[in-house]
């Protein structure tokens, strides 16, 4: 049985570029073949700013949006976060989504695909990787930056990057495969 990988669209802004980038990541992950892959869009979960009255480590959720988010994250073995870079940081919506939960993230592996200008979102990626680690996930070092990402999005909103980006994603998927299997025994305790 394959492990489950969730590709998470980390932006909720209208007109966001994260959707075509994440759809490409999802398609590549499916083609890679190591995972059962699901695409999760933060905009569809509608998570307000931390509105649960009890700490997430208790898992005593009162709101339906949190219960849906918890179920989706709890079912995954690995994550690929697709994040923009806003002001040298990841999106506030993604930070909020990560902080909404606690136990559901533990002992899982995560990678980052970032997009931006000249840096390809690397500054956002590094900040996000630190948060991932603080949530007791394993953040792989193989990030996938996409500099000048708008050059690779067609008028039809199809993302088609240059070969080095595809190669970087394949390397990240290979690492996610190894780590998701290695960490599985920790999640069964």
N, C-alpha and C positions, 0 to 999 in steps of 0.2 A: 504494500500500500504506500502510495506517495505521500510525502509531507505536503502541507498546505501553505502556499505563499499568498499573502495579501499585498497587492500593490495599492498604495494609498495616495490619492490625489490630495496634496497638502495645501492647496489654495482654494478659497471659496469666493474670490472676487468675481464680479461680473466681467465677462470678456477674458477670463484667465487663459493663459497658455498651457496650464497644467494638464488640461484634458487631452489635447492631442499628444503631448509628451507621454503621459501615463498610458494612453491607449497603445502607443508604440511599445512601451516597456512591457505592458501586459501581453501583447502579441509575441514579443521576443521571448518572454518567460514561458509562454505556452509552447512555442517552438523548441525551446531548450529541452523540454520534456521531463525535467526532474521533479516538477511539482504539479499538484492540482492548483490552479491559479484563480484568484478572485480579484476583481477590481472594486475597490471601495472609494467612494467619492464623499469627502467630508461634507460637501454642500448638501447631500441627500440625507445626512444624519441630523442636520440642524442643531448642533450642540451649542447651547448658550454658554455664557461664561460661567463655568464651575458653579452650577446651581444645585448640586446635591448637598443636603444638610449634613451628611455624615462623611467622614473621611473615606476615600475610595478603597483603602486597604480592608475595610470592613465588608465591602461588597453588599451593603444594604441599600440598594438603589431604589429611589422612589419614583423616578421619572422614566417614562417609556423610552425616550431618546437614549438615555444612559443604558437601559437594559438591552436595547438593540445594539448599541455600540459595544457593550461588554460581550454580548454573544458573538458578534462578528470577530472581535479581537481574540476572544478566548478560543475560538475554533482554529486559529492560525498557528503555524509552527515557525513561520518566518515572515519578514516584512521587507518591502522595498518602498521607502518613502520618496515620493516625487515632490520636491520642494522648490519653490521660487526663492530668490534672494531679495528680500525687502529690507532696505537700509542696513545691509551687511548682516542680516539675520534671517532665519526661517520665518514663515508666516505665523502670525499670532493664532490663527485658527488651528494650525497643526500643533503648536505648543499646548493650546487649550485641550485639544483632543487627546494628546498624550497624558496630560495631567488629570484628565477625567477619570482615569483608571489607575490601578496599581498592580494587583495580583495577576491580572490577565497578561501583562507584558513579561513577567518573570521567566527567565531561562529560555528566552527565545532570541533568535538572531535577527539582525536588521541591517539593511544596506540603504544607501542614499543615492538617489539620482537628483542632481541639482541643475538648475538652469538659470542663466543670467547673462550679464554682459561679458566683458573681457575675462572675468574670473570664472565664469561658468557656474556661479553660485557656490564656489568653494568655501567662502566665509560662512555662509548659511549652513553648509554641510558640516563644517567643523563644530559649529555651535549645536547643531542638531545631534551630532554623534555624542557630544558630552551629555546631553539630556537623555539620550537613549541609554547610555551607560548608567546614569543615575537612577533609571527605572529598572535596573537589574537585567537589562538585555545585553547581548553581545553585539557591539557595533563593529562590523567588519571594516578594515581599513581601505578596502577597494571601493572608493566612492566613484561615481560616474558624473563628472562635470560636463555641462553642455554650454560652452561659450557661444555668444551671439546666436542664441537658439532661434530667434525669429527668422533667420536666414533659411532655416530648415523646415518651416511650416508653410505649406502651400496655401493657395487661395481656398482650397477645399478643406482646410484645417487638418491636413495629413502631415505628420511629422516624419521626416526622413533624414536622419543625421549622416554625417560622414563616417566612413568605416572605423576610425579609432574609437568613436563613441560606442558603436555596436560591439567592438572587441572588448571595450571596458565593461560593458554590461554583461557580456558572456563570462568574463572573469569574475564579476561580482556574483552572478548566478551560480557559478561553480563553487565559490566560497560559501554562499548561503546554503547550498546543498550539503556540503561537508559539515558545517556548523549546526544546521538544523537536525541532522542525524545524531551528532555528538551530544547535543543538549537535550535530546528527547528523554533520556533516562532521568535527568534532573527534574523534569516536569511531571514524572509519574510518582514522585515521592509524596 
